[in-house]
Amino acid sequence: MRAYTSGSAYASGEERHKGTLSRGKPADFVVLGDDLLAVAPERIKDVAVLATVVGGVFVFDEAGLSA
């Protein structure tokens, strides 16, 4: 996961502006129904997406998190 977040921001020289959830950085992330590090690799495709946040705004919210 690090390769797709802070690692890719570092590789492109943008680690000061993106790559981690920090104040002042755009918040693009998903809320998942399971911990990807705890489920069996063959189950990752079945993990539910509960919410998606783009630029700090909920664009999908199955779980009622934005209320």
Secondary structure, DSSP 8 states (H G I E B T S, - for coil): -GGGTHHHHHHTT-TTTSSS--TTS---EEEESS-TTTS-GGGGGG--EEEEEETTEEEEETT-TT-
